[in-house]
C-alpha cells in the first residue's frame, strides 16, 4: 500500500501519490485546495485511473506522519521546513 506491490500499481502507491501532493504544494493550502491541485494540476497523468479521496487522505496522513508536511496558519497544510 505504501510501496508498489504485485497488487498495487506504482501510480497508486501512497508514496507516489504523496510525491504528487508535495510537487503541487508550493505554498500553504487547505485540504480541499490541495485536493483540487492534485486532481487538476500539472502532474496529472491522463492515462492513470482517477485518484479517490480516501487514497488522497491516506497519502496526506503518510506525509504528516513522516514529517513531510506541517500545519500552517488558518487550518492549512504546507511543506515541512
Protein Blocks (a to p, Z undefined) as FASTA:
>chain_A
ZZccfklcfklpmklmmmmmmmmmmbccdfklmmmmmmmmmklcfkbccddfklmmmmmm
mmmmnopaccdehhiacddZZ
